[in-house]
Amino acid sequence: MGACYSFSLCVCCCCCCLKSKAHGSSELENGSGENDKLKWPSFREYKLEELREATGGFCVENVVSEHGEKAPNVVYKGKLADGDCLIAIKRFNKSAWPDTRQFLDEAKAVGQLRSQRLANLLGCCCEGDERLLVAEFMSNETLSKHLFHWESQPLKWAMRLRVALYLAQALEYCSSKGRSLYHDLNAYRILFDQDCNPRLSCFGLMKNSRDGKSYSTNLAFTPPEYMKTGRVIAESVIFSFGTILLDLLSGKHIPPSHALDLIREKNFQMLTDSCLEGDFSNDDGAELVKIASRCLQYEPRERPNAKSIVASLTAIQKQTEVSSLVLMEITNLTQVESTKQADLLSPFGEACSRMDLTAIHEMLEKVGYKDDEGAASELSFQMWTNQLQEALNGRKRGDTAFKAKDYNAAIESYTNFIDNGTMISPTVYARRCLCYLMNNKAQEALGDAMQAQVASPNWSTALYLQAAALFSLGMENDAREMLKDGSMLEVKP
């Protein structure tokens, strides 16, 4: 699972049907205007059954992230029955919000905010012991993923500056609406929507107590006043913003005390990401260091406010006419097609797309042999022999091993069943395919998934498993085509 609603979030929120405009310089300057409210539905209270249905019964394959020792919570991805947009549903343990009225008041207050710089809160649910928040779903991971755990390319300098500005604009907007406190601001709280625009998760605006004592983070990154008083103030958020500027500059999570020592020693080289060499000027780097230093001042009153930070960051933006999709080298067409395809996938198809073998196992076991129902009826009466009974007993041994996750034993039993040749079972091929994937035998897995398709040409599961095997073999384009074919089978009447 990705990293997350920090509570920890790896995703967070973005209603995919709400399009944001292209990135011109005017948008960079006016990211949180009042007209934003016209784009989003009003905050509302949801029924628990609605959210249960949206997440497939809060099933494991829809879990986006899990976090929290003091206030446990799980974030699910879901889709409401009456809509096409993906949503993020954060489900709390009751201990996080024992006071029902306080939970509703907090949720409704945050739910009044509407900005394209936020992953907006769309609603909540409070039934019995259940406490749930509903937000836009963000489809392109977190800043933590793109900054610290990138796979093909580092985040470009112009994009890092844009992240800093958009985040500052989000904080300025929240402050202007009387929500200046944000709890545990970090790189997991910054999420990228379908257009790769960075947005601030709305969940950090919720607090679990009226006195603000709910700040929880790594002590090395905690604002000094919180260490002394245990209270979060508006200036604490600016301090945390300063740590994110250091993240953007260095590509690492550097403790602010260490960073300030390097700044005092004018050792800027140690502070800058080596992956950005030649991508930005020393003047730009020095300006970002200057802004970060002001945000990290020990005394809260010496830190700047969000409005002045926005002004400073606006002045150093680069490539303002270039969309975030282009800066992150994701073409708009590819991204939109990918998002649409993901929306069409069943939970099983989606599990195969992200190679979640545990979820695949759980769903294959739950489905059982219903897709083999026609196979036995095709056997002639004469074939109901001891040989057939022996084959079925062998399959049963394979199923027992499969359920126990003894994949080697399952492979052996299923192989004996297949070699017996008395009957053909697409489900046996599917299950042995997963066993092979669990044993890093992707080529064998692909063969079994293809055999399952031969046995049952209209079974989408066989195509999805082929996609999973192709992903394992590094054949991503072929895998995505197979996902598309599987989803097309599912929508056929």
Phi, psi and omega per residue, in radians:
M1 nan 2.615 -3.131
G2 -1.297 -3.035 3.112
A3 -1.625 -2.860 -2.440
C4 3.086 -3.075 2.984
Y5 -1.007 1.704 -2.942
S6 -1.123 0.042 2.384
F7 -0.755 -0.804 1.206
S8 -2.141 2.307 -3.103
L9 -2.021 2.379 3.011
C10 -1.767 -0.203 3.104
V11 -2.398 2.973 2.762
C12 -2.640 -1.380 -2.868
C13 -2.681 2.388 2.941
C14 -3.082 1.933 -3.136
C15 -1.154 1.896 -2.934
C16 -1.159 -0.280 -3.128
C17 -1.538 -0.051 3.136
L18 -1.746 1.801 -3.026
K19 -1.443 2.385 3.019
S20 -1.670 2.724 -3.089
K21 -1.310 2.886 -3.137
A22 -1.156 2.760 -3.048
H23 -1.463 1.665 2.912
G24 -1.727 3.053 3.140
S25 -1.112 -0.518 -3.131
S26 -1.116 -0.605 3.136
E27 -1.237 -0.637 3.119
L28 -1.068 -0.551 -3.085
E29 -1.535 -0.477 -3.008
N30 -2.219 1.042 -3.024
G31 -1.402 -0.163 -3.030
S32 -2.398 0.778 -3.098
G33 -1.266 2.890 -3.105
E34 -1.134 -0.479 -3.116
N35 -1.146 -0.265 3.125
D36 -0.981 -0.556 -3.048
K37 -1.075 -0.407 -3.112
L38 -1.241 -0.292 -3.026
K39 -1.520 -0.330 -2.976
W40 -2.052 2.625 3.055
P41 -1.198 2.775 3.112
S42 -1.240 2.661 3.081
F43 -1.059 2.436 3.104
R44 -2.573 2.861 3.075
E45 -1.638 2.297 -3.130
Y46 -1.734 2.698 3.005
K47 -1.438 2.540 3.136
L48 -1.018 -0.687 -3.107
E49 -1.122 -0.591 3.077
E50 -1.045 -0.794 -3.086
L51 -1.306 -0.549 3.074
R52 -1.123 -0.775 3.122
E53 -1.160 -0.668 -3.112
A54 -1.113 -0.461 -3.092
T55 -1.889 0.237 -3.111
G56 1.106 0.679 -3.131
G57 1.348 0.586 -3.093
F58 0.920 0.810 -3.062
C59 -1.345 2.725 -2.996
V60 -1.106 -0.561 -3.098
E61 -1.222 -0.228 3.095
N62 -1.741 0.127 3.099
V63 -1.276 2.229 3.086
V64 -1.634 -0.755 -3.135
S65 -2.811 2.773 3.054
E66 -2.317 2.451 -3.087
H67 -2.839 2.714 2.932
G68 1.826 2.099 3.037
E69 -1.650 -0.790 -3.139
K70 -1.303 -0.636 -3.127
A71 -2.353 1.364 -3.039
P72 -1.024 2.488 3.073
N73 -2.687 2.713 3.098
V74 -2.249 2.434 3.113
V75 -1.923 2.277 -3.141
Y76 -2.030 2.645 2.930
K77 -1.673 2.473 -3.136
G78 -2.696 3.051 3.087
K79 -2.498 2.202 -3.129
L80 -1.235 2.595 -3.085
A81 -1.077 -0.534 -3.069
D82 -1.759 0.320 -3.117
G83 -2.578 2.900 -3.130
D84 -1.799 -0.135 -3.030
C85 -1.521 2.473 3.024
L86 -1.330 2.543 3.094
I87 -2.252 2.767 3.033
A88 -1.905 2.277 -3.087
I89 -2.098 2.041 3.136
K90 -1.746 2.096 -3.060
R91 -1.939 2.048 -3.091
F92 -1.592 2.711 2.820
N93 -1.280 2.493 -3.074
K94 -0.989 -0.521 -3.098
S95 -1.069 -0.388 3.127
A96 -1.243 -0.538 -3.090
W97 -2.427 1.244 -3.140
P98 -1.163 -0.466 -3.113
D99 -1.605 1.853 -3.096
T100 -1.030 -0.787 -3.102
R101 -1.100 -0.707 -3.140
Q102 -1.126 -0.724 3.127
F103 -1.054 -0.829 -3.121
L104 -1.126 -0.725 3.137
D105 -1.095 -0.782 3.139
E106 -1.100 -0.823 -3.103
A107 -1.086 -0.766 -3.125
K108 -1.145 -0.636 3.123
A109 -1.148 -0.820 3.113
V110 -1.175 -0.589 -3.126
G111 -1.198 -0.212 3.072
Q112 -1.364 -0.308 -3.135
L113 -1.331 2.429 3.072
R114 -2.531 1.999 3.131
S115 -2.694 2.575 3.074
Q116 -1.311 -0.028 3.032
R117 -1.645 -0.073 3.135
L118 -2.012 2.619 2.845
A119 -1.495 1.698 -2.841
N120 -1.282 2.577 3.085
L121 -1.459 2.105 -3.050
L122 -1.676 -0.403 -3.119
G123 3.075 -3.028 -3.140
C124 -2.642 3.025 3.082
C125 -2.514 2.301 3.132
C126 -2.431 1.601 3.140
E127 -2.257 2.135 -3.128
G128 1.033 -2.174 3.122
D129 -1.546 -0.008 -3.065
E130 -1.486 2.367 3.045
R131 -2.308 1.956 -3.082
L132 -2.312 2.525 3.047
L133 -2.043 2.498 -3.127
V134 -2.099 2.186 -3.100
A135 -2.344 2.962 3.003
E136 -1.087 2.562 3.116
F137 -1.669 2.287 3.122
M138 -1.731 2.153 -2.941
S139 -1.607 -0.109 -3.014
N140 -2.136 0.728 2.958
E141 1.199 -2.935 -3.043
T142 -1.960 2.909 3.052
L143 -1.063 -0.639 3.119
S144 -0.988 -0.773 3.141
K145 -1.111 -0.834 -3.057
H146 -1.296 -0.434 -3.058
L147 -1.667 -0.730 -3.039
F148 -1.823 -0.438 -2.996
H149 -2.199 0.584 -3.125
W150 -1.191 2.671 -3.074
E151 -1.893 -0.783 -3.040
S152 -1.835 -0.521 -3.094
Q153 -2.774 2.573 3.081
P154 -1.299 2.801 3.091
L155 -1.177 2.260 -3.092
K156 -1.197 2.726 -3.114
W157 -1.036 -0.798 -3.130
A158 -1.065 -0.625 3.134
M159 -1.258 -0.622 3.101
R160 -1.128 -0.708 3.088
L161 -1.129 -0.645 3.130
R162 -1.161 -0.727 3.095
V163 -1.004 -0.810 -3.131
A164 -1.045 -0.784 -3.118
L165 -1.167 -0.825 -3.107
Y166 -1.084 -0.670 3.105
L167 -1.141 -0.765 3.103
A168 -1.072 -0.698 3.112
Q169 -1.123 -0.665 3.103
A170 -1.100 -0.779 3.134
L171 -1.147 -0.676 3.109
E172 -1.115 -0.749 3.128
Y173 -1.071 -0.834 -3.132
C174 -1.066 -0.733 3.129
S175 -1.081 -0.691 -3.133
S176 -1.162 -0.355 3.132
K177 -1.764 0.227 3.086
G178 1.403 0.296 3.113
R179 -2.092 1.100 -3.068
S180 -1.406 -0.273 -3.137
L181 -1.512 2.273 3.089
Y182 -2.361 2.229 -2.954
H183 -1.697 2.139 3.080
D184 1.061 0.992 3.096
L185 -1.213 2.144 3.136
N186 -2.727 -3.120 -3.018
A187 -1.184 -0.308 3.081
Y188 -1.342 -0.354 -3.080
R189 -1.477 -0.150 -3.132
I190 -1.783 2.110 -2.973
L191 -2.107 2.716 -3.121
F192 -1.966 2.239 -3.096
D193 -1.449 -2.991 -3.044
Q194 -1.137 -0.387 3.081
D195 -1.676 0.189 -3.128
C196 1.145 0.381 3.024
N197 -1.440 2.308 3.106
P198 -1.257 2.413 3.097
R199 -2.374 2.649 3.131
L200 -1.599 2.231 3.106
S201 -1.058 2.378 3.140
C202 -1.296 -0.293 -3.001
F203 -1.178 -0.517 3.120
G204 -1.199 -0.207 3.102
L205 -1.417 -0.266 3.090
M206 -1.417 2.447 3.063
K207 -2.174 2.576 -3.049
N208 -1.551 -0.005 3.126
S209 -2.678 2.624 -3.056
R210 -1.256 -0.332 -3.133
D211 -1.583 0.080 3.044
G212 1.411 0.157 -3.089
K213 -1.514 1.213 -3.134
S214 -2.470 0.449 -3.141
Y215 -1.465 2.197 -3.091
S216 -2.448 2.044 -3.135
T217 -2.844 3.102 3.040
N218 -1.050 2.236 -3.051
L219 -1.031 -0.534 -3.128
A220 -1.135 -0.326 -3.103
F221 -1.979 0.164 -3.086
T222 -1.422 2.370 3.083
P223 -0.972 2.411 -3.060
P224 -1.028 -0.587 -3.125
E225 -1.197 -0.519 3.093
Y226 -1.204 -0.638 3.099
M227 -1.081 -0.566 -3.101
K228 -1.496 -0.685 -2.991
T229 -1.996 -0.307 -3.074
G230 1.289 0.296 -3.096
R231 -2.113 2.512 3.050
V232 -1.666 2.295 3.039
I233 -2.165 2.985 -3.083
A234 -1.003 -0.654 -3.127
E235 -1.194 -0.399 3.079
S236 -1.118 -0.638 3.133
V237 -1.143 -0.673 3.113
I238 -1.131 -0.673 3.088
F239 -1.048 -0.817 3.131
S240 -1.115 -0.632 3.060
F241 -1.052 -0.683 3.100
G242 -1.058 -0.651 3.110
T243 -1.168 -0.563 3.099
I244 -1.235 -0.635 3.045
L245 -1.042 -0.689 3.078
L246 -1.112 -0.708 3.089
D247 -1.009 -0.825 -3.099
L248 -1.133 -0.650 -3.116
L249 -1.271 -0.729 -2.984
S250 -1.718 -0.391 -3.037
G251 1.291 0.170 3.137
K252 -2.349 2.852 3.122
H253 -1.692 1.507 -3.048
I254 -1.610 2.232 3.062
P255 -0.977 2.350 -3.053
P256 -1.022 -0.607 3.139
S257 -1.095 -0.709 3.112
H258 -1.178 -0.735 3.140
A259 -1.090 -0.721 3.141
L260 -1.139 -0.593 3.055
D261 -1.091 -0.766 3.131
L262 -1.127 -0.659 3.133
I263 -1.159 -0.768 3.126
R264 -1.081 -0.594 3.130
E265 -1.473 0.046 -3.100
K266 0.975 0.568 3.126
N267 -1.616 1.132 -3.050
F268 -1.184 -0.487 -3.107
Q269 -1.053 -0.642 3.133
M270 -1.235 -0.309 -3.098
L271 -1.620 -0.278 -3.032
T272 -1.757 2.537 -3.108
D273 -1.224 2.116 -3.128
S274 -1.099 -0.408 3.124
C275 -1.194 -0.262 -3.094
L276 -1.704 0.162 -3.058
E277 -0.977 2.178 -3.139
G278 1.464 -0.049 -3.080
D279 -1.617 -0.221 3.141
F280 -2.628 2.810 -3.107
S281 -1.528 2.752 3.090
N282 -1.065 -0.589 -3.138
D283 -1.122 -0.726 3.121
D284 -1.125 -0.758 3.128
G285 -1.099 -0.729 -3.134
A286 -1.121 -0.661 -3.136
E287 -1.166 -0.717 3.118
L288 -1.162 -0.665 3.074
V289 -1.081 -0.700 3.140
K290 -1.097 -0.785 3.135
I291 -1.119 -0.772 3.134
A292 -1.067 -0.730 -3.133
S293 -1.062 -0.695 3.131
R294 -1.162 -0.675 -3.139
C295 -1.185 -0.466 -3.031
L296 -1.699 0.237 3.115
Q297 -1.032 2.502 -3.089
Y298 -1.111 -0.747 -3.139
E299 -1.465 2.140 -3.100
P300 -0.952 -0.658 -3.069
R301 -1.189 -0.270 -3.128
E302 -1.563 -0.042 3.133
R303 -1.516 2.611 3.140
P304 -1.315 2.871 3.036
N305 -1.615 2.978 -3.051
A306 -1.090 -0.623 -3.101
K307 -1.100 -0.756 -3.140
S308 -1.231 -0.550 3.091
I309 -1.146 -0.745 3.103
V310 -1.004 -0.772 3.140
A311 -1.069 -0.765 -3.126
S312 -1.143 -0.727 -3.104
L313 -1.296 -0.566 3.101
T314 -1.042 -0.639 -3.078
A315 -1.184 -0.346 -3.075
I316 -1.985 0.234 3.123
Q317 -1.156 2.564 3.127
K318 -2.131 2.623 3.050
Q319 0.884 0.823 -3.071
T320 -1.142 -0.379 -3.129
E321 -1.477 -0.123 -3.088
V322 -1.628 2.338 -3.114
S323 -1.221 2.745 3.101
S324 -1.118 -0.584 3.097
L325 -1.022 -0.738 -3.134
V326 -1.256 -0.748 3.137
L327 -1.047 -0.566 3.116
M328 -1.656 0.149 3.071
E329 0.996 0.773 3.004
I330 -2.124 2.068 -3.123
T331 -1.289 2.532 -3.064
N332 -1.052 -0.738 -3.106
L333 -1.099 -0.822 -3.128
T334 -1.066 -0.757 -3.093
Q335 -1.155 -0.746 -3.127
V336 -1.143 -0.746 3.121
E337 -1.095 -0.697 3.140
S338 -1.119 -0.726 3.139
T339 -1.140 -0.755 3.129
K340 -1.091 -0.736 -3.129
Q341 -1.102 -0.741 3.139
A342 -1.069 -0.612 3.136
D343 -1.178 -0.513 -3.084
L344 -1.444 -0.333 -3.066
L345 -1.233 2.483 2.992
S346 -1.272 2.930 3.071
P347 -0.950 -0.648 3.127
F348 -1.173 -0.780 3.119
G349 -1.071 -0.690 3.137
E350 -1.169 -0.687 3.102
A351 -1.068 -0.691 3.094
C352 -1.183 -0.623 -3.122
S353 -1.148 -0.532 -3.140
R354 -1.828 0.162 3.078
M355 0.994 0.736 3.091
D356 -1.541 1.481 -3.023
L357 -1.118 -0.572 3.117
T358 -1.103 -0.782 3.121
A359 -1.163 -0.668 3.114
I360 -1.058 -0.778 3.131
H361 -1.043 -0.811 -3.102
E362 -1.066 -0.722 -3.096
M363 -1.307 -0.663 3.090
L364 -1.084 -0.692 3.137
E365 -1.178 -0.693 -3.091
K366 -1.191 -0.665 -3.113
V367 -1.198 -0.596 -3.129
G368 1.200 -2.437 -3.019
Y369 -1.947 0.461 -3.054
K370 -1.126 -0.427 3.117
D371 -1.428 -0.031 3.102
D372 -1.812 0.115 -2.980
E373 -1.007 -0.562 -3.122
G374 -1.362 -0.328 -3.017
A375 -1.150 -0.814 -3.083
A376 -1.163 -0.630 -3.089
S377 -1.174 -0.378 -3.135
E378 -1.382 -0.234 3.139
L379 -1.277 2.376 3.083
S380 -1.283 2.790 -3.122
F381 -1.010 -0.628 -3.092
Q382 -1.127 -0.375 -3.069
M383 -1.451 -0.131 3.100
W384 -1.376 1.348 -3.033
T385 -2.039 -3.138 3.048
N386 -1.058 -0.575 3.135
Q387 -1.100 -0.740 3.117
L388 -1.153 -0.749 3.140
Q389 -1.080 -0.677 3.110
E390 -1.126 -0.698 3.115
A391 -1.106 -0.762 -3.139
L392 -1.150 -0.629 3.073
N393 -1.134 -0.669 3.091
G394 -1.122 -0.703 3.091
R395 -1.111 -0.668 3.133
K396 -1.108 -0.686 3.086
R397 -1.110 -0.667 3.089
G398 -1.111 -0.714 3.137
D399 -1.126 -0.681 3.126
T400 -1.106 -0.761 3.115
A401 -1.161 -0.671 3.138
F402 -1.084 -0.782 3.134
K403 -1.100 -0.653 -3.131
A404 -1.413 0.014 -3.129
K405 1.094 0.505 3.009
D406 -1.616 1.432 -2.927
Y407 -1.215 -0.569 3.111
N408 -1.158 -0.771 3.109
A409 -1.133 -0.644 3.125
A410 -1.128 -0.742 3.114
I411 -1.016 -0.784 -3.114
E412 -1.081 -0.831 -3.111
S413 -1.180 -0.761 3.130
Y414 -1.131 -0.631 3.113
T415 -1.111 -0.745 3.089
N416 -1.060 -0.723 3.118
F417 -1.082 -0.812 -3.112
I418 -1.140 -0.766 -3.108
D419 -1.171 -0.447 3.105
N420 -1.035 -0.629 3.007
G421 1.305 0.121 -3.086
T422 -1.256 -0.687 3.117
M423 -2.546 2.710 -3.126
I424 -1.857 2.262 -3.134
S425 -2.212 1.921 3.078
P426 -1.037 -0.573 -3.127
T427 -1.169 -0.652 3.085
V428 -1.085 -0.753 3.091
Y429 -1.069 -0.720 -3.135
A430 -1.104 -0.766 -3.122
R431 -1.191 -0.715 3.118
R432 -1.177 -0.561 3.059
C433 -0.990 -0.835 3.140
L434 -1.128 -0.697 3.116
C435 -1.026 -0.710 3.094
Y436 -1.128 -0.722 3.108
L437 -1.070 -0.699 3.112
M438 -1.110 -0.408 -3.138
N439 -1.804 0.293 3.109
N440 1.023 0.633 3.084
K441 -1.986 1.265 -3.003
A442 -1.165 -0.621 -3.116
Q443 -1.138 -0.768 3.091
E444 -1.115 -0.677 3.111
A445 -1.078 -0.736 3.129
L446 -1.077 -0.728 3.117
G447 -1.053 -0.749 3.137
D448 -1.169 -0.705 3.128
A449 -1.102 -0.642 3.103
M450 -1.197 -0.667 3.085
Q451 -1.133 -0.638 3.097
A452 -1.107 -0.646 3.121
Q453 -1.215 -0.676 3.092
V454 -1.060 -0.736 -3.116
A455 -1.236 -0.552 -3.105
S456 -2.465 1.434 -2.991
P457 -1.016 -0.460 -3.075
N458 -1.779 0.317 -3.102
W459 -1.646 1.909 -3.089
S460 -1.107 -0.514 -3.137
T461 -0.985 -0.684 -3.133
A462 -1.105 -0.696 3.121
L463 -1.213 -0.719 3.127
Y464 -1.101 -0.669 3.117
L465 -1.193 -0.591 3.034
Q466 -1.073 -0.703 3.106
A467 -1.064 -0.768 3.140
A468 -1.071 -0.728 3.121
A469 -1.158 -0.700 3.116
L470 -1.137 -0.680 3.045
F471 -1.030 -0.745 -3.136
S472 -1.105 -0.523 3.138
L473 -1.509 0.014 3.131
G474 1.408 0.226 -3.107
M475 -1.716 1.254 -2.961
E476 -1.161 -0.725 -3.125
N477 -1.093 -0.771 3.106
D478 -1.118 -0.674 -3.141
A479 -1.090 -0.748 -3.115
R480 -1.181 -0.612 3.056
E481 -1.101 -0.681 -3.141
M482 -1.180 -0.661 3.061
L483 -1.061 -0.723 3.139
K484 -1.107 -0.756 3.121
D485 -1.104 -0.686 3.118
G486 -1.114 -0.747 -3.128
S487 -1.173 -0.594 3.108
M488 -1.168 -0.630 3.079
L489 -1.096 -0.667 -3.073
E490 -1.201 -0.545 -3.089
V491 -1.535 -0.102 3.090
K492 -1.188 2.427 3.122
P493 -1.172 nan nan
